[in-house]
Amino acid sequence: MIRGLSCVITIGMFVSTVHAAVFPGEHWEMRTPAQVGLDVAKLDEFAKTVGGPGCIIRDGYMVYTWGDIRSKLDWASAMKPVMSTMLFFAVHEGKLPSVDALVNPYVKKVYGSSLNAKDQIMTFRHLADMVSGYGRVESPGEAWAYNDWAINLYSKTLFDGVFQEKPDSVAKKASRLGVLQIEDGTFFGSRKDYGLLMSPRDFARIGWFWLNKGNWNGKQILPESFFDNYMKADVPSDLPRSSAETSDYLNVYFTGGGTDQTSRGPGIYGFNWWFNTGKKTWPDAPEDTFQANGHWNGEVCCVIPSLKLVVTWKGSWASKDTFNQPMNGYLKILVDSVARSSAAPPPPSESMVNQARQTTDKAGLRPEVIAMLNEKTWKRPHVVENSMTESGEEVWPEREWSKITPEAIGISSSKLDDYISWLSSKAEGEPFGTIVIRYGKIAVEHYGDGADASSTWEIGSIRKAVGSALLGIAIEEERLSLEAKVYDVWPEILQTEKDKEIKVKHLFESTSGWKRPEVPGTEWVYNNSAFTAGGMVLGRVYQLPEDKIAPLAMRRIANRIGALSWRCYHYPGDFSASDGNPGAKLAIDSNMRDLARFGYLWLRKGRWNGEQIIPESYVAEATRNQVTHLNRHYGFCWFVNDGRKLLPNAPEDTYFHVGNGKDNRRTVIMVIPSRDLVAAVGVHAAKYNITSGYRSEPVENVDEWMSKIIASVYDTQIDTDSKKREFRR
């Protein structure tokens, strides 16, 4: 939902930008990096450099992820600003008079004894600023010491003493951070329940809450004054470093590091955030950058208000006293992703235009400028009923697919009902799911017997088509060619002398003869080891650890098409002497909707919402028969239906792949360009082994399934605002 509006108009060139505050609901809304003015190549570099998992938010949209952003992680010291956020709630709710309230009354409640004489003046601000003096020789406020004894004292007195509840219960209240609608269940839960236990995508909500100064979706949850007063360095720049440790006389320590961990802090630290005052912390980042930081760059929530950016990630540790130096390099890449992008911002909505007109009328702009506004200089394409724009451009799913009445896109509802009944009978009580997309919208989606839209399937060999997509990208980037000898890139291929003749194309069209007696290119054999070797080749040219391409699949495919359910990883294992042992193969978990996104990417010739992800020429090559001379029907990791040999009931331009996944799950993805249609299905092999016989001709089970769907597509003419578009079977 959009809240807030500001309009900036530059006279002369008449360049306009409209900024709106967008907030996630149940899920983050998705945009591609290009849509929000970010260079995806620099984001790829950033993710590879910092490690993962992590995610990037810009303008309130999820625009880039890497690794598993759903997993709940311990954020170590990056949780400290969340604790200070809860301090603000305590003050706002009247539980404390101010951030300068004395700590000692709550020490008595929690520990049954008082602070010692020198510490009696300690306040909650002292604890939040790391100047409390607890366990050090100095009195509160006299010296800087990055002190985890004091942080433990802070958390215990705040939660057990002030709120008198467990931290997670405190945070989840609807009047507090509960309004953020986190997706993955918890705020706190690690480190004896006092540590932050959140997913990267949920932690990003806290960063977005701070960037918007306590406002969430138009409601001021915390007064903006807290952020005006405390969202900046609070430790004086001339404060000396503490000189010596004393003792943990309350016995508060239960987690963390020592009492004086780094010299850095004075002039750049406040309320547990690190700031970039005077660009002294990170010279190549904007001055308003601030971040929560754990284990010296190991866990990070970075906020850059001027760029409307929030980034969370769990990466690699650095040195305590010089951790800002590698971080500066990370942030430079991030900032460069903004500077290098040439993408224009998305056009404003009609309501924004109308409000902009009102604003400009009041601003006293020249009449000719107002006239230009009144002529609707800004226009957004009108989306017509058949899910295409009037100009014939494709539409794209955002966070979710849009749904449409089947008849509006030339599909029979009754035939789809027949399909669902048939599939339900085949499943025989085992979980199943299916989705059919036409013209960019859902014609039917159905789940049964315990499965739902969030259910994921390990998609088995459909991973090979993902590898094929990565190959196309690598070829476009001139890292590989189809004719390249694999031995020159990945010498591990060599087991017999003939293996020196294996080309990249042989691995992806399944004619390599690797671990078999055949000479490369002379026989088609569905060879799992060879497919995994193809992935290893890609990993080698992208210089990935252990040649594993899972992070590449996330960065270059899943992130760009908004496949949030995808989890890319590798099975353990080594190659055996047999062609049937795939080694440490790529694996992908996906729900049906995101599997359909992958199919839609191919249907749209490698484009996604204005960005060419896979080269169009490669898509054409990969989805045509590469092994005609061997009387088989396979492209580059796609089964193809030339001559309607594999699927007699499907159009000749159909291509598909099958997957035999873990837990006896079976999946199929099918693309039919002539019908502008993508379909996917997931079933359990115990009752319905849809992929059985996939190497046969025809592929009877897949053909039967597909025939039920294609039977629902009929000849129709659709009126699209006085313009008719004909769809023929």
C-alpha positions in Angstrom: 0.0 0.0 0.0 1.3 3.4 -0.9 1.4 6.3 1.6 2.8 9.8 1.2 3.8 11.7 -1.8 6.3 14.3 -2.9 6.7 15.8 -6.3 9.9 17.4 -7.7 9.7 19.3 -11.0 12.8 20.7 -12.8 11.9 23.5 -15.1 13.5 23.5 -18.5 14.0 19.9 -19.3 10.8 19.2 -17.4 12.1 16.1 -15.7 9.8 14.8 -13.0 10.2 12.3 -10.2 7.4 11.2 -7.8 8.4 9.4 -4.6 6.0 7.4 -2.6 6.5 5.5 0.6 5.6 1.9 0.0 5.3 -0.7 2.8 5.1 -4.5 2.7 1.9 -6.2 3.8 1.9 -9.9 4.3 4.8 -10.1 1.8 7.2 -7.7 0.3 6.2 -6.4 -3.2 8.7 -7.3 -5.9 10.5 -5.1 -8.4 13.4 -5.8 -10.6 16.6 -3.9 -9.9 16.2 -2.0 -13.2 12.7 -0.8 -12.2 14.1 1.0 -9.2 17.2 2.3 -10.9 19.8 -0.3 -9.8 22.4 -2.0 -11.9 22.0 -5.7 -11.4 25.6 -6.5 -12.4 26.8 -4.4 -9.5 24.3 -6.1 -7.2 25.6 -9.5 -8.4 29.1 -8.2 -7.5 27.9 -7.0 -4.1 26.3 -10.3 -3.2 29.3 -12.3 -4.2 31.6 -10.0 -2.2 29.7 -9.9 1.1 28.4 -13.5 1.1 25.0 -14.5 2.1 22.1 -14.9 2.5 20.8 -11.4 2.2 18.3 -9.1 0.5 18.0 -5.5 -0.9 15.1 -3.2 -0.4 14.7 -0.1 -2.5 11.7 2.3 -2.4 9.9 -0.2 -0.2 10.2 -3.1 -2.8 12.2 -6.3 -2.5 14.5 -6.0 -5.5 17.3 -8.5 -5.0 18.0 -11.5 -2.8 20.7 -14.1 -2.5 20.8 -17.3 -0.4 17.8 -18.4 1.6 16.2 -15.2 2.9 13.5 -17.1 4.8 15.8 -18.9 7.2 15.8 -17.5 10.8 19.3 -16.5 11.8 21.0 -15.3 14.9 22.1 -11.7 14.2 24.6 -11.4 17.0 25.4 -7.7 17.8 23.2 -6.5 14.9 20.3 -7.0 17.3 21.4 -4.2 19.6 19.6 -1.4 17.7 16.4 -3.5 17.9 16.8 -3.4 21.7 17.1 0.4 21.5 13.9 0.5 19.4 12.2 -1.3 22.3 13.7 1.3 24.7 11.9 4.0 22.6 8.6 2.0 23.0 9.1 1.9 26.8 9.5 5.7 26.9 6.6 6.2 24.5 4.3 4.0 26.6 5.3 5.8 29.8 7.1 2.8 31.3 10.2 5.0 31.5 10.3 8.8 31.8 13.0 9.1 29.1 16.0 7.4 27.7 17.9 9.0 30.5 16.0 7.1 33.2 18.2 5.5 35.8 18.9 1.8 35.4 19.4 0.9 39.1 15.7 0.5 40.1 15.4 -2.2 37.5 18.7 -3.8 38.4 17.2 -4.3 41.9 14.2 -6.0 40.3 16.2 -8.3 38.2 19.3 -9.1 40.2 18.1 -8.5 43.8 21.0 -6.1 44.4 22.1 -2.6 43.4 24.7 -1.1 41.1 27.9 -0.2 42.9 28.5 3.4 44.1 30.2 4.6 40.9 27.5 3.1 38.7 24.5 4.5 40.5 24.2 7.3 37.9 24.0 4.9 35.0 21.1 5.5 32.6 19.6 3.5 29.7 21.2 6.0 27.3 24.6 5.1 28.7 23.9 1.4 28.0 22.7 2.1 24.5 25.7 4.3 23.7 28.3 1.9 25.2 29.5 4.4 27.8 27.9 2.8 30.9 31.2 2.0 32.6 29.9 -1.3 33.8 32.8 -3.6 34.5 35.2 -0.8 33.8 37.1 1.6 36.0 35.4 4.8 34.7 32.0 6.1 35.8 29.1 6.2 33.4 29.5 8.7 30.6 33.3 9.1 31.2 34.7 6.7 28.6 33.9 4.6 25.5 34.0 0.8 25.8 32.3 -1.6 23.3 31.1 -3.7 26.2 29.0 -6.9 26.0 28.7 -7.2 29.7 26.9 -3.9 29.6 24.7 -5.1 26.7 23.6 -8.1 28.7 22.8 -5.8 31.6 20.8 -3.6 29.1 18.7 -6.5 27.8 17.9 -8.0 31.2 17.0 -4.7 32.8 14.9 -3.6 29.8 13.0 -6.8 29.1 12.9 -8.4 32.6 12.8 -5.2 34.6 10.9 -2.6 32.6 8.6 -4.7 30.4 8.7 -7.8 32.6 8.1 -10.1 29.6 10.2 -12.2 27.2 11.8 -10.2 24.4 9.8 -11.8 21.6 6.5 -11.2 23.3 7.5 -7.6 23.9 8.3 -7.0 20.3 5.3 -8.8 18.8 2.7 -6.6 20.5 0.4 -5.2 17.8 1.1 -1.7 19.1 4.8 -2.2 18.7 6.7 -4.1 16.0 3.9 -6.5 15.5 2.6 -4.0 13.0 5.5 -4.9 10.7 3.8 -8.2 9.8 7.0 -10.3 9.8 6.7 -13.4 7.6 8.9 -15.9 9.3 7.7 -16.0 12.9 10.0 -14.5 15.4 11.9 -11.3 16.5 13.9 -12.8 19.4 14.7 -16.4 20.3 18.4 -17.1 20.2 21.0 -16.6 23.0 18.6 -17.7 25.8 15.8 -15.8 24.1 17.6 -12.4 24.2 19.2 -12.6 20.8 17.6 -11.6 17.5 16.3 -14.6 15.6 14.9 -13.4 12.3 15.1 -14.0 8.6 16.9 -11.5 6.4 13.7 -10.4 4.8 12.1 -9.8 8.2 15.1 -7.9 9.6 14.8 -5.6 6.5 11.4 -4.6 7.8 13.1 -3.2 10.9 15.5 -1.2 8.7 12.6 0.1 6.7 10.8 1.1 9.9 13.9 3.2 10.9 14.3 4.7 7.4 10.7 5.9 7.6 11.3 7.3 11.1 8.8 5.1 12.9 6.1 5.4 10.3 4.5 2.2 9.0 2.0 2.3 6.2 0.8 5.8 7.0 0.6 5.3 10.8 3.2 6.8 13.2 4.0 3.9 15.4 6.7 5.8 17.3 6.9 9.6 17.4 9.2 10.9 14.7 11.0 12.9 17.4 12.7 9.8 18.6 14.4 9.4 15.2 15.2 13.1 14.8 16.9 13.1 18.2 18.6 9.7 18.2 19.1 8.5 14.6 22.6 10.0 14.7 25.9 9.6 16.5 25.4 10.2 20.2 28.8 9.4 21.6 31.0 12.5 21.7 33.9 12.4 19.3 36.4 13.4 21.9 35.3 10.8 24.5 38.4 8.8 25.6 38.6 5.0 25.4 38.2 3.1 28.7 41.5 2.3 30.3 40.9 -0.9 32.4 38.5 -3.6 33.3 37.2 -4.4 36.8 34.6 -7.1 37.4 31.2 -8.4 36.5 30.0 -7.9 40.0 26.3 -8.6 39.2 27.3 -11.7 37.2 25.3 -10.5 34.2 27.4 -12.0 31.4 25.8 -14.8 29.4 26.7 -14.1 25.8 28.9 -12.0 23.6 32.5 -10.7 23.6 34.5 -8.7 26.1 34.1 -5.3 27.8 36.4 -3.2 25.5 36.4 -4.7 22.0 37.3 -1.8 19.7 38.6 1.8 19.7 36.1 2.8 17.1 32.9 4.4 18.3 33.3 8.0 19.6 31.7 10.4 17.1 30.1 7.5 15.0 28.0 5.5 17.5 24.6 6.0 19.1 21.8 3.9 20.4 23.6 0.8 19.1 23.8 2.0 15.5 27.0 2.8 13.6 26.8 6.1 11.7 28.8 7.7 8.9 29.2 11.2 10.5 31.4 13.3 8.3 31.9 10.2 6.1 34.5 9.1 8.7 33.3 5.5 8.9 32.6 4.7 5.2 34.0 7.5 2.9 32.5 6.1 -0.2 28.9 5.9 1.2 26.4 8.7 1.6 26.8 10.5 4.9 23.4 9.5 6.1 24.3 5.8 6.0 23.9 3.9 9.3 23.9 0.2 10.2 23.5 -2.5 12.7 26.6 -4.6 12.7 27.4 -8.0 14.3 30.7 -9.8 14.5 32.4 -6.9 12.6 30.5 -7.2 9.3 29.3 -10.8 9.9 25.7 -9.7 10.4 24.5 -6.4 9.0 21.4 -4.3 8.6 22.4 -1.3 6.5 20.1 1.7 6.0 20.8 4.5 3.5 17.8 7.0 3.7 19.0 9.2 0.8 19.0 6.3 -1.5 15.9 4.7 0.0 17.9 1.5 0.5 17.9 -1.2 3.2 20.2 -4.1 2.9 20.4 -7.1 5.3 22.9 -9.9 5.1 24.9 -12.4 7.0 28.5 -12.5 5.7 32.1 -12.7 6.8 33.8 -11.3 9.9 36.5 -8.6 9.8 39.0 -7.1 12.2 37.5 -5.3 15.2 39.4 -2.0 14.7 39.4 -1.9 10.9 36.0 -3.5 10.1 34.9 -0.3 8.5 37.5 -0.6 5.7 36.1 -3.7 4.0 32.6 -2.4 4.7 33.5 0.8 2.8 34.4 -1.4 -0.2 31.1 -3.2 0.0 29.1 0.0 0.2 31.0 1.5 -2.7 29.8 -1.4 -4.9 26.2 -0.8 -3.6 26.4 2.9 -4.2 27.8 2.3 -7.7 24.8 0.1 -8.5 22.8 3.3 -8.2 25.2 5.6 -10.0 25.7 3.2 -13.0 22.0 2.5 -13.6 20.5 4.3 -16.5 17.0 3.0 -15.9 14.3 5.6 -15.6 12.0 5.3 -12.5 8.6 3.7 -13.1 5.8 6.1 -14.2 3.6 7.5 -11.5 0.0 6.5 -11.0 -2.9 8.6 -12.1 -3.5 9.7 -8.5 0.1 10.8 -8.2 -0.3 12.8 -11.4 -3.5 14.5 -10.1 -1.9 15.3 -6.8 1.2 16.6 -8.6 -1.0 18.9 -10.7 -2.6 20.3 -7.5 0.9 20.8 -6.0 2.2 22.6 -9.0 -0.9 24.9 -9.2 -0.2 25.9 -5.6 3.5 26.3 -6.3 2.9 29.0 -8.9 4.7 27.4 -11.8 4.7 28.9 -15.3 1.4 28.4 -17.1 3.1 26.4 -19.9 4.4 23.9 -17.4 1.0 23.5 -15.8 -0.4 23.0 -19.3 2.0 20.3 -20.0 0.9 18.6 -16.8 -2.8 19.0 -17.8 -2.0 17.3 -21.1 -1.1 14.2 -19.1 2.6 14.2 -19.9 2.9 11.0 -17.7 1.0 8.0 -19.0 0.8 4.5 -17.7 -0.2 1.7 -20.1 -3.8 0.6 -19.8 -4.0 -3.1 -19.0 -6.8 -4.7 -21.0 -8.8 -7.8 -20.1 -6.7 -10.3 -21.9 -3.8 -9.4 -19.7 -1.9 -7.6 -22.4 -1.6 -3.8 -22.9 -3.3 -2.0 -25.7 0.1 -1.9 -27.5 0.4 -5.7 -27.3 3.1 -5.7 -24.7 3.3 -8.5 -22.2 2.3 -8.2 -18.6 4.3 -9.5 -15.7 3.5 -10.8 -12.2 4.6 -8.7 -9.3 4.7 -10.3 -5.8 1.8 -12.5 -6.9 0.3 -13.6 -10.2 -3.0 -11.9 -11.2 -6.0 -14.2 -11.8 -8.5 -13.9 -14.5 -11.7 -15.6 -15.7 -10.6 -18.5 -18.0 -13.0 -17.5 -20.7 -11.5 -14.0 -20.9 -8.3 -15.6 -22.2 -9.8 -18.3 -24.4 -10.0 -21.2 -22.0 -13.0 -23.2 -21.0 -13.8 -23.2 -17.3 -15.7 -26.5 -17.6 -12.7 -28.2 -19.3 -10.4 -26.9 -16.5 -12.8 -28.4 -14.0 -12.5 -31.7 -15.9 -8.8 -31.4 -15.7 -8.8 -30.8 -11.9 -11.1 -33.7 -11.4 -8.9 -35.9 -13.4 -5.8 -34.8 -11.6 -7.4 -35.3 -8.2 -8.4 -38.8 -9.1 -4.8 -39.5 -10.3 -3.3 -38.2 -7.0 -5.4 -40.6 -4.9 -5.1 -38.8 -1.7 -1.5 -37.7 -2.0 -0.5 -34.0 -2.1 -0.6 -32.3 -5.5 -0.6 -28.9 -7.1 -1.0 -27.4 -10.5 -1.1 -24.0 -12.2 -1.8 -22.8 -15.7 -0.8 -19.3 -16.9 -2.0 -17.7 -20.1 -1.2 -14.2 -21.3 0.6 -13.6 -18.0 -2.3 -14.4 -15.7 -3.5 -17.4 -13.8 -6.3 -19.4 -15.6 -6.4 -22.1 -12.9 -4.5 -22.9 -9.8 -5.4 -25.9 -7.6 -4.0 -27.8 -4.7 -5.2 -30.9 -2.9 -4.6 -33.4 -0.1 -2.5 -31.2 2.2 -0.7 -29.1 -0.4 -1.3 -25.3 -0.9 0.2 -22.4 -2.7 3.1 -22.2 -0.3 4.0 -25.9 -0.7 7.4 -26.5 -2.3 8.6 -29.3 -4.5 12.2 -30.2 -5.0 12.0 -29.9 -8.8 14.5 -32.6 -9.7 15.9 -32.5 -13.2 14.1 -29.2 -14.1 17.2 -27.8 -12.5 18.9 -28.7 -15.8 16.8 -26.1 -17.6 18.0 -23.6 -14.9 21.6 -24.6 -15.7 20.8 -24.0 -19.4 19.6 -20.5 -18.6 22.9 -19.8 -16.8 24.8 -21.2 -19.8 23.0 -18.7 -22.1 23.9 -15.9 -19.7 27.6 -17.1 -19.6 27.7 -17.2 -23.4 26.3 -13.7 -23.7 29.0 -12.5 -21.2 31.7 -14.3 -23.3 32.7 -16.5 -20.5 31.9 -19.7 -22.5 30.9 -20.8 -26.0 29.0 -23.8 -27.1 32.0 -25.0 -29.1 34.5 -24.6 -26.2 36.3 -27.7 -25.1 35.4 -28.5 -21.6 38.9 -29.8 -20.7 40.2 -26.3 -21.3 37.9 -24.9 -18.6 37.4 -27.8 -16.2 40.3 -30.3 -16.5 38.6 -32.6 -14.1 36.5 -33.8 -17.0 39.4 -36.0 -18.2 39.0 -39.6 -17.4 39.9 -41.1 -20.8 41.6 -39.5 -23.8 38.3 -39.1 -25.7 37.1 -36.8 -23.0 39.4 -34.0 -24.3 36.9 -33.7 -27.2 33.9 -33.0 -25.1 32.4 -29.6 -25.9 30.2 -27.5 -23.7 27.2 -28.1 -26.0 27.7 -31.9 -25.6 27.1 -31.6 -21.8 23.9 -29.6 -22.2 22.4 -31.6 -25.1 23.4 -34.9 -23.4 25.7 -36.3 -26.1 29.0 -36.0 -24.2 29.7 -39.7 -23.7 31.3 -38.9 -20.4 31.7 -42.0 -18.2 30.5 -44.0 -21.1 32.1 -45.7 -24.2 30.6 -43.4 -26.8 32.6 -40.8 -28.6 31.3 -37.2 -27.8 28.5 -36.1 -30.1 27.6 -39.5 -31.5 24.8 -40.8 -29.2 22.1 -39.2 -27.0 22.2 -40.6 -23.5 20.4 -39.0 -20.6 23.5 -38.6 -18.5 23.1 -37.1 -15.0 26.8 -36.9 -14.3 27.3 -35.0 -17.5 24.6 -32.5 -16.6 26.2 -31.9 -13.2 29.6 -31.5 -14.9 28.0 -28.8 -17.0 27.1 -27.0 -13.8 30.7 -27.4 -12.6 31.9 -25.8 -15.8 29.7 -22.8 -15.1 30.9 -22.6 -11.5 34.5 -22.6 -12.7 34.0 -19.7 -15.2 32.2 -17.7 -12.5 34.9 -18.6 -10.0 32.4 -19.9 -7.5 33.5 -21.9 -4.4 33.7 -25.6 -5.1 32.3 -24.8 -8.6 28.8 -24.9 -7.1 26.3 -22.8 -9.0 23.4 -22.5 -6.4 24.2 -18.9 -5.5 24.5 -18.1 -9.2 21.0 -19.5 -9.8 19.7 -17.4 -7.0 21.3 -14.2 -8.2 20.9 -14.4 -11.9 17.5 -16.2 -12.1 15.5 -16.4 -8.9 16.2 -12.8 -7.8 15.4 -11.3 -11.2 12.1 -13.0 -11.7 10.9 -12.7 -8.1 10.9 -16.4 -7.3 10.9 -15.9 -3.5 10.1 -19.5 -2.7 13.2 -20.8 -4.5 15.9 -22.4 -2.3 18.9 -23.4 -4.4 21.5 -25.7 -2.9 23.6 -28.8 -3.7 23.2 -32.4 -2.7 26.4 -33.8 -1.1 28.3 -36.5 -3.0 31.1 -37.2 -5.5 31.0 -38.5 -9.0 31.2 -42.2 -9.4 32.4 -44.3 -12.3 28.8 -44.5 -13.5 27.0 -41.9 -15.7 24.1 -42.3 -13.3 25.7 -40.8 -10.2 25.3 -37.0 -10.5 27.8 -36.0 -7.8 27.0 -32.8 -5.9 24.2 -31.8 -8.2 22.2 -28.6 -8.0 18.8 -28.8 -6.3 16.0 -26.3 -6.2 12.9 -26.2 -4.1 10.0 -24.2 -5.6 6.3 -23.7 -5.2 4.1 -24.0 -8.3 3.8 -20.2 -8.8 7.5 -19.6 -8.9 8.0 -22.6 -11.1 5.6 -21.0 -13.5 7.6 -17.8 -13.3 10.6 -19.7 -14.7 8.5 -21.1 -17.5 7.1 -17.6 -18.2 10.7 -16.3 -18.5 11.3 -18.8 -21.3 8.0 -18.1 -22.9 8.9 -14.4 -23.0 12.1 -15.3 -24.8 14.3 -14.6 -21.8 12.9 -11.2 -21.0 11.5 -10.2 -17.6 9.7 -6.9 -17.2 11.9 -5.0 -19.6 15.2 -6.8 -18.7 16.8 -9.4 -21.0 17.9 -12.0 -18.5 18.6 -14.9 -20.9 19.7 -13.9 -24.5 16.7 -14.2 -26.9 18.9 -15.9 -29.4 20.0 -18.5 -26.9 16.3 -19.2 -25.9 15.6 -19.9 -29.5 18.6 -22.3 -29.8 18.0 -24.1 -26.5 14.4 -24.9 -27.3 14.9 -26.4 -30.7 16.1 -29.9 -31.4 19.8 -30.2 -31.1 20.0 -33.9 -31.7 17.9 -34.4 -34.8 20.8 -36.3 -36.4 20.5 -38.8 -33.6 16.8 -39.2 -34.1 16.1 -37.8 -30.6 14.2 -34.7 -29.4 16.2 -32.6 -27.0 17.5 -29.1 -27.0 19.8 -27.6 -24.4 18.2 -29.2 -21.3 14.6 -29.1 -22.7 12.6 -31.9 -24.3 11.2 -30.5 -27.6 8.2 -31.6 -29.5 9.4 -31.2 -33.1 7.3 -33.4 -35.4 5.0 -34.0 -32.3 6.9 -37.1 -31.6 7.1 -36.8 -27.8 3.7 -35.3 -27.2 1.3 -36.2 -30.1 -1.5 -34.1 -28.5 0.5 -30.9 -28.1 1.5 -28.3 -30.6 4.8 -28.8 -32.3 6.4 -25.8 -30.6 5.8 -27.2 -27.1 8.9 -27.8 -24.9 9.0 -29.2 -21.4 11.1 -30.8 -18.7 10.4 -33.3 -16.0 11.8 -33.6 -12.5 12.1 -36.6 -10.1 12.6 -34.8 -6.8 13.3 -35.9 -3.2 10.5 -37.5 -1.1 9.1 -39.2 -4.2 7.9 -35.9 -5.6 7.4 -35.5 -9.4 7.2 -32.2 -11.3 6.7 -31.1 -14.9 7.0 -27.6 -16.5 5.6 -27.1 -19.9 5.8 -24.1 -22.3 3.6 -23.6 -25.4 4.6 -20.4 -27.2 1.8 -20.7 -29.9 -0.8 -20.7 -27.1 1.0 -18.2 -24.9 0.7 -20.8 -22.2 2.8 -22.1 -19.3 1.7 -25.0 -17.1 3.2 -26.8 -14.1 2.2 -29.7 -12.0 3.6 -31.4 -8.8 2.5 -34.8 -7.7 3.6 -37.7 -5.5 5.0 -40.7 -7.4 3.4 -43.2 -5.0 0.1 -42.8 -6.7 0.8 -40.9 -9.9 4.2 -41.1 -11.4 3.7 -38.5 -14.1 7.4 -38.6 -15.2 7.5 -42.3 -15.8 8.7 -43.1 -19.3 10.1 -39.6 -19.9 12.9 -41.0 -22.2 10.3 -42.8 -24.3 8.7 -41.7 -27.6 6.0 -40.6 -27.1 6.2 -39.6 -23.4 2.7 -41.0 -22.6 2.1 -39.8 -19.1 3.2 -36.2 -19.8 1.2 -36.2 -23.1 -1.9 -37.4 -21.2 -1.5 -34.6 -18.6 -0.8 -32.0 -21.2 -3.8 -33.1 -23.4 -6.2 -32.3 -20.5 -4.9 -28.7 -20.4 -4.7 -28.1 -24.2 -8.3 -29.4 -24.5 -9.4 -26.4 -22.5 -8.0 -23.9 -24.9 -10.5 -22.9 -27.6 -10.8 -20.6 -30.6 -12.1 -17.2 -29.4 -12.0 -13.5 -30.2 -11.6 -11.2 -27.3 -12.7 -7.6 -27.3 -10.0 -5.4 -25.8 -11.4 -1.9 -25.6 -12.7 -1.8 -29.2 -9.6 -3.7 -30.4 -9.9 -7.4 -31.1 -7.1 -9.9 -30.7 -7.7 -13.4 -32.1 -6.4 -16.5 -30.5 -6.4 -19.6 -32.6 -5.9 -23.2 -31.4 
